[in-house]
Amino acid sequence: SLLKSQILEHKTLDSIAGDAEIGTAEILIVLAKETEDLAKKEKENFSPVLKKWHPVCAGVAAASLHNCYGVVLKQYLNNFSELTKDTAMVLQTAGKLERLLVQMAVEDSADCEDGGKGIIREMIPYESESTMMSLFKSWIDGRMSVIGEHVCKAKDTE
């Protein structure tokens, strides 16, 4: 699992396009990495120039990237009712991306009147940890149900 995530760190969406072995989770992990790279490039290259016209352009870019990835993440998570190894990796990666984008927005808007609260409010939280815990609880409930069935069968057999 750790090796898989390390391998994916060096992949790009172009390099995995058309690879039938790559699943949706891997695509989301690579997409998160590329979104992070894009945010860093935006902050380094474009924000210094665009700051002349908009005081919190990096914050707006971070919020836009955050919301775009959030849409894709939500679509992915709608397909799951229990936690899987892949889903956990996607949620961990999403949490890391979210922290980076929120930090970028906060740093860029520190000098604003509201301290960047307006931009942060536009960033709908991924709630990675609570989603992971909810899916994990569903997984445990499912396993407990199976165990209960086995106990009842064993009891009936005796």
Disulfide bonds with the S-S distance in Angstrom:
none
